[in-house]
Amino acid sequence: MQLLRTSDADFEAKFDRVVRDRRESDAQVGRDVSAILNEVRERGDSALVEYTKRFDQHNLSSDEDWSISKEACKAAYDGLDAELREALETAAARIRSYHEGQLPKDRDYTDDIGMRLGARWGAVEAAGLYVPGGRAAYPSSLLMNAIPAKVAGVERLVVTTPTPKGEMNDLVLAAAHIAGVDEMYRVGGAQAVAALAFGTERIARVDVVVGPGNAWVAEAKRQLYGVVGIDMVAGPSEILVIADKDNNPEWLAADLLSQAEHDPTSQSILITDDRGLASQVMDQIDLEFLKLPTAKTAKQSWDDHGLVVLVDSLDEAPALSDRLAAEHVEIATADPEALFGKLRHAGSVFLGKMTPEAVGDYIAGPNHVLPTGRRARFASGLSVLDFMKRTSFIGATEGALKAIGPAAVRLAEAEGLPAHALSISRRLS
Amino acid sequence: MQLLRTSDADFEAKFDRVVRDRRESDAQVGRDVSAILNEVRERGDSALVEYTKRFDQHNLSSDEDWSISKEACKAAYDGLDAELREALETAAARIRSYHEGQLPKDRDYTDDIGMRLGARWGAVEAAGLYVPGGRAAYPSSLLMNAIPAKVAGVERLVVTTPTPKGEMNDLVLAAAHIAGVDEMYRVGGAQAVAALAFGTERIARVDVVVGPGNAWVAEAKRQLYGVVGIDMVAGPSEILVIADKDNNPEWLAADLLSQAEHDPTSQSILITDDRGLASQVMDQIDLEFLKLPTAKTAKQSWDDHGLVVLVDSLDEAPALSDRLAAEHVEIATADPEALFGKLRHAGSVFLGKMTPEAVGDYIAGPNHVLPTGRRARFASGLSVLDFMKRTSFIGATEGALKAIGPAAVRLAEAEGLPAHALSISRRLS
């Protein structure tokens, strides 16, 4: 953990190092993934069988080994503890409602020269969703990725998830039932992403691949960008909390640790103008490590990447926060709106002291798949738009073509493209 | 050129080969580009100097060697032929007007439990635009890429363009003046994309890189996806014309050749139910080759990738067209709306016999940067959204947190994330 003061002489150099720290994967992963993608592309299912045996100790042989049926998902759903089932349903309903409001509107109008112009949105036909296995198998992630796809209108939603030693996660199956997943395959890693992108004998290819995963999965998505659409390159996640002096250190400690407990590479940052609060929060975090079941991961993250920045005034906070362009920004101040108005780069913002980031992870409604690694400078959270595409259209009348065609002919000639010019001038003669 | 009939026994196999044909670059380009990116990342300007000398025979030494001033762009604009200047201004005004209609709306509402939810859109701070040099230096491309960035609200718009042997293109400079480009550097190739993404001593890094280029530029963008935002992976372009029997073969020949003259890897496709029209168009194209100044490129494209598909009924056309998911689709029929309604995957559609594709390249208003290589299945044309990002936000009251917090706590506990649960439960106790 680093404690920096903006008033210190070496602040700029040290803060800049934090901003530039990438916490990301290496070239060896890139080569390994590239080899796996080629194998799956060339050999299809037989490559999946080999990799799944090697990496997941799972034999793909019978239909049940390969896929999880809708009936199995329904059974997992029925078997859930009633309160947990209701919690999942509440989350799903709220996520659905928020994402329905994202559906884009078509355009279709005729301008002053009689030219019809517009754009029409439509869903992709098929989407693939990667769901991690083992400890990181989160039903909330399934809901957050699958529901926007279904709201967008995707007809075929395919999940791939590793089942190490054959083990399945009932919560994930139940979430798949709620979200209306159409197909579910028991493969994971880069090989699963390759199967979704290229297609194999068993798994028909999709148009878009989304979902979280480890470094191999993220790298596979990066390499396959352009072959299929992908949601984004996901890296270790961040929380940045901007807090005034009137905060409960126990609340803020929990907020910071809720990011740190995800992964040793996660990053938790506190910006405050109150030295006393900073000390209290740091002390509280040390206390939490004594009892928190996830202390090992959380402590490693906090020790290696944790950051507390003391500012003279909270007015400094938005600019610092923008440089970090964090995935999650909590504004725990009396007037959160004032700072929010000055903030420019963040995946999602949590306004006020009663809004812990975790409420957004599960149940508020907006997506929890958000840009990480400073990518909020240019990227957005997952939305229905990731599962849709837009077709523009143009309809000219003879009058409209007469009005602007000659200018286009002139430009085509200037660019040395005579067939372009002819295609217009012949219609005007 | 291939002529296929849907009624032939081997149609499916042959058509499938066309759909799968990728016309794209090889692994060697990937390795070359990877090396260039590393050099620019490590050595900055000095790498740019070396590559620019080697690839463009241009020495980067004085400020004038490095960049093109706003004054130089203004002078190029002032020096243009008046009609050409007016054509560029008309195009710019129409492109600006169409893209202003794309600006997304923010959301901000409070739901039935008192939870405030929403999303706020904002522009990226800086965007880089690659403009090819030499023969493919198109002022229309500059307008199509730069204007959406400015409409989105990008403050710093940087152009990189190679100037082989020092040669600049006045039309491109004039277009930069019209579009309001802020900085313009005389570097090209993968090295220019690397400079935009990583930044060098002279060129500050940007957040998004857009613009067309050769295979090296396209591969550089692909490899840097995630380091910066990129518009899309661009490949060879396509036109697909759906025509009924009542068409002028001279018009359609020009339309097909307007794509073929771009590049030998471009693809022009005609789908018609009229054998006579197909023959007339093919004959006309052969005639054009005798006089068209761009015949060499156009003939190679038509010979290698041209395709004529004879259908029994035009009702077959939308499904065939969707499999090709072409960049440009012209519907040259009496009732274009009927087929357009059945079409699902296309970059842009040109409705009716008076709408040649070239009118969209220059002046209609919608963007001419469109998904190629079957990517219209999942990708969209360039828009203001490529230069913007969305920040979601959540604001809970105590009442709202009480209403849904317990469900989130339950889910966090089920996922084995105790700090997540604590961050909510502590605020409820």
Chai-1 contact restraints between the chains, C-beta under 6 A:
chainA,res_idxA,chainB,res_idxB,connection_type,confidence,min_distance_angstrom,max_distance_angstrom,comment,restraint_id
A,L84,B,R410,contact,1.0,0.0,6.0,A-B,restraint_1
A,L84,B,A414,contact,1.0,0.0,6.0,A-B,restraint_2
A,A87,B,A407,contact,1.0,0.0,6.0,A-B,restraint_3
A,A87,B,R410,contact,1.0,0.0,6.0,A-B,restraint_4
A,A87,B,L411,contact,1.0,0.0,6.0,A-B,restraint_5
A,T90,B,A407,contact,1.0,0.0,6.0,A-B,restraint_6
A,L117,B,G365,contact,1.0,0.0,6.0,A-B,restraint_7
A,G122,B,R344,contact,1.0,0.0,6.0,A-B,restraint_8
A,V124,B,F378,contact,1.0,0.0,6.0,A-B,restraint_9
A,Y138,B,E415,contact,1.0,0.0,6.0,A-B,restraint_10
A,S140,B,L411,contact,1.0,0.0,6.0,A-B,restraint_11
A,L171,B,A414,contact,1.0,0.0,6.0,A-B,restraint_12
A,D207,B,R377,contact,1.0,0.0,6.0,A-B,restraint_13
A,D207,B,F378,contact,1.0,0.0,6.0,A-B,restraint_14
A,V208,B,F378,contact,1.0,0.0,6.0,A-B,restraint_15
A,R222,B,G226,contact,1.0,0.0,6.0,A-B,restraint_16
A,Y225,B,Y225,contact,1.0,0.0,6.0,A-B,restraint_17
A,G226,B,R222,contact,1.0,0.0,6.0,A-B,restraint_18
A,G226,B,V233,contact,1.0,0.0,6.0,A-B,restraint_19
A,G229,B,F378,contact,1.0,0.0,6.0,A-B,restraint_20
A,V233,B,G226,contact,1.0,0.0,6.0,A-B,restraint_21
A,E250,B,R426,contact,1.0,0.0,6.0,A-B,restraint_22
A,W251,B,R426,contact,1.0,0.0,6.0,A-B,restraint_23
A,W251,B,R427,contact,1.0,0.0,6.0,A-B,restraint_24
A,A254,B,A419,contact,1.0,0.0,6.0,A-B,restraint_25
A,A254,B,L422,contact,1.0,0.0,6.0,A-B,restraint_26
A,A254,B,S423,contact,1.0,0.0,6.0,A-B,restraint_27
A,A254,B,R426,contact,1.0,0.0,6.0,A-B,restraint_28
A,D255,B,S423,contact,1.0,0.0,6.0,A-B,restraint_29
A,L257,B,A419,contact,1.0,0.0,6.0,A-B,restraint_30
A,S258,B,A419,contact,1.0,0.0,6.0,A-B,restraint_31
A,S258,B,H420,contact,1.0,0.0,6.0,A-B,restraint_32
A,S258,B,S423,contact,1.0,0.0,6.0,A-B,restraint_33
A,E261,B,L417,contact,1.0,0.0,6.0,A-B,restraint_34
A,E261,B,A419,contact,1.0,0.0,6.0,A-B,restraint_35
A,P293,B,P418,contact,1.0,0.0,6.0,A-B,restraint_36
A,T294,B,P418,contact,1.0,0.0,6.0,A-B,restraint_37
A,R344,B,G122,contact,1.0,0.0,6.0,A-B,restraint_38
A,A346,B,T391,contact,1.0,0.0,6.0,A-B,restraint_39
A,S348,B,S392,contact,1.0,0.0,6.0,A-B,restraint_40
A,V349,B,T391,contact,1.0,0.0,6.0,A-B,restraint_41
A,V349,B,F393,contact,1.0,0.0,6.0,A-B,restraint_42
A,F350,B,I394,contact,1.0,0.0,6.0,A-B,restraint_43
A,L351,B,F393,contact,1.0,0.0,6.0,A-B,restraint_44
A,L351,B,G395,contact,1.0,0.0,6.0,A-B,restraint_45
A,G352,B,G395,contact,1.0,0.0,6.0,A-B,restraint_46
A,M354,B,A396,contact,1.0,0.0,6.0,A-B,restraint_47
A,M354,B,E398,contact,1.0,0.0,6.0,A-B,restraint_48
A,M354,B,L401,contact,1.0,0.0,6.0,A-B,restraint_49
A,T355,B,I394,contact,1.0,0.0,6.0,A-B,restraint_50
A,T355,B,G395,contact,1.0,0.0,6.0,A-B,restraint_51
A,T355,B,A396,contact,1.0,0.0,6.0,A-B,restraint_52
A,P356,B,S423,contact,1.0,0.0,6.0,A-B,restraint_53
A,P356,B,I424,contact,1.0,0.0,6.0,A-B,restraint_54
A,A358,B,H420,contact,1.0,0.0,6.0,A-B,restraint_55
A,A358,B,S423,contact,1.0,0.0,6.0,A-B,restraint_56
A,A358,B,I424,contact,1.0,0.0,6.0,A-B,restraint_57
A,V359,B,A396,contact,1.0,0.0,6.0,A-B,restraint_58
A,V359,B,A408,contact,1.0,0.0,6.0,A-B,restraint_59
A,G360,B,I394,contact,1.0,0.0,6.0,A-B,restraint_60
A,Y362,B,A408,contact,1.0,0.0,6.0,A-B,restraint_61
A,Y362,B,L411,contact,1.0,0.0,6.0,A-B,restraint_62
A,I363,B,I404,contact,1.0,0.0,6.0,A-B,restraint_63
A,I363,B,A407,contact,1.0,0.0,6.0,A-B,restraint_64
A,I363,B,A408,contact,1.0,0.0,6.0,A-B,restraint_65
A,A364,B,I394,contact,1.0,0.0,6.0,A-B,restraint_66
A,G365,B,L117,contact,1.0,0.0,6.0,A-B,restraint_67
A,P366,B,S392,contact,1.0,0.0,6.0,A-B,restraint_68
A,R377,B,D207,contact,1.0,0.0,6.0,A-B,restraint_69
A,F378,B,V124,contact,1.0,0.0,6.0,A-B,restraint_70
A,F378,B,D207,contact,1.0,0.0,6.0,A-B,restraint_71
A,F378,B,V208,contact,1.0,0.0,6.0,A-B,restraint_72
A,F378,B,G229,contact,1.0,0.0,6.0,A-B,restraint_73
A,F378,B,K389,contact,1.0,0.0,6.0,A-B,restraint_74
A,A379,B,K389,contact,1.0,0.0,6.0,A-B,restraint_75
A,S380,B,K389,contact,1.0,0.0,6.0,A-B,restraint_76
A,S380,B,R390,contact,1.0,0.0,6.0,A-B,restraint_77
A,G381,B,S392,contact,1.0,0.0,6.0,A-B,restraint_78
A,K389,B,F378,contact,1.0,0.0,6.0,A-B,restraint_79
A,K389,B,A379,contact,1.0,0.0,6.0,A-B,restraint_80
A,K389,B,S380,contact,1.0,0.0,6.0,A-B,restraint_81
A,R390,B,S380,contact,1.0,0.0,6.0,A-B,restraint_82
A,T391,B,A346,contact,1.0,0.0,6.0,A-B,restraint_83
A,T391,B,V349,contact,1.0,0.0,6.0,A-B,restraint_84
A,S392,B,S348,contact,1.0,0.0,6.0,A-B,restraint_85
A,S392,B,P366,contact,1.0,0.0,6.0,A-B,restraint_86
A,S392,B,G381,contact,1.0,0.0,6.0,A-B,restraint_87
A,F393,B,V349,contact,1.0,0.0,6.0,A-B,restraint_88
A,F393,B,L351,contact,1.0,0.0,6.0,A-B,restraint_89
A,I394,B,F350,contact,1.0,0.0,6.0,A-B,restraint_90
A,I394,B,T355,contact,1.0,0.0,6.0,A-B,restraint_91
A,I394,B,G360,contact,1.0,0.0,6.0,A-B,restraint_92
A,I394,B,A364,contact,1.0,0.0,6.0,A-B,restraint_93
A,G395,B,L351,contact,1.0,0.0,6.0,A-B,restraint_94
A,G395,B,G352,contact,1.0,0.0,6.0,A-B,restraint_95
A,G395,B,T355,contact,1.0,0.0,6.0,A-B,restraint_96
A,A396,B,M354,contact,1.0,0.0,6.0,A-B,restraint_97
A,A396,B,T355,contact,1.0,0.0,6.0,A-B,restraint_98
A,A396,B,V359,contact,1.0,0.0,6.0,A-B,restraint_99
A,E398,B,M354,contact,1.0,0.0,6.0,A-B,restraint_100
A,L401,B,M354,contact,1.0,0.0,6.0,A-B,restraint_101
A,I404,B,I363,contact,1.0,0.0,6.0,A-B,restraint_102
A,A407,B,A87,contact,1.0,0.0,6.0,A-B,restraint_103
A,A407,B,T90,contact,1.0,0.0,6.0,A-B,restraint_104
A,A407,B,I363,contact,1.0,0.0,6.0,A-B,restraint_105
A,A408,B,V359,contact,1.0,0.0,6.0,A-B,restraint_106
A,A408,B,Y362,contact,1.0,0.0,6.0,A-B,restraint_107
A,A408,B,I363,contact,1.0,0.0,6.0,A-B,restraint_108
A,R410,B,L84,contact,1.0,0.0,6.0,A-B,restraint_109
A,R410,B,A87,contact,1.0,0.0,6.0,A-B,restraint_110
A,L411,B,A87,contact,1.0,0.0,6.0,A-B,restraint_111
A,L411,B,S140,contact,1.0,0.0,6.0,A-B,restraint_112
A,L411,B,Y362,contact,1.0,0.0,6.0,A-B,restraint_113
A,A414,B,L84,contact,1.0,0.0,6.0,A-B,restraint_114
A,A414,B,L171,contact,1.0,0.0,6.0,A-B,restraint_115
A,E415,B,Y138,contact,1.0,0.0,6.0,A-B,restraint_116
A,L417,B,E261,contact,1.0,0.0,6.0,A-B,restraint_117
A,P418,B,P293,contact,1.0,0.0,6.0,A-B,restraint_118
A,P418,B,T294,contact,1.0,0.0,6.0,A-B,restraint_119
A,A419,B,A254,contact,1.0,0.0,6.0,A-B,restraint_120
A,A419,B,L257,contact,1.0,0.0,6.0,A-B,restraint_121
A,A419,B,S258,contact,1.0,0.0,6.0,A-B,restraint_122
A,A419,B,E261,contact,1.0,0.0,6.0,A-B,restraint_123
A,H420,B,S258,contact,1.0,0.0,6.0,A-B,restraint_124
A,H420,B,A358,contact,1.0,0.0,6.0,A-B,restraint_125
A,L422,B,A254,contact,1.0,0.0,6.0,A-B,restraint_126
A,S423,B,A254,contact,1.0,0.0,6.0,A-B,restraint_127
A,S423,B,D255,contact,1.0,0.0,6.0,A-B,restraint_128
A,S423,B,S258,contact,1.0,0.0,6.0,A-B,restraint_129
A,S423,B,P356,contact,1.0,0.0,6.0,A-B,restraint_130
A,S423,B,A358,contact,1.0,0.0,6.0,A-B,restraint_131
A,I424,B,P356,contact,1.0,0.0,6.0,A-B,restraint_132
A,I424,B,A358,contact,1.0,0.0,6.0,A-B,restraint_133
A,R426,B,E250,contact,1.0,0.0,6.0,A-B,restraint_134
A,R426,B,W251,contact,1.0,0.0,6.0,A-B,restraint_135
A,R426,B,A254,contact,1.0,0.0,6.0,A-B,restraint_136
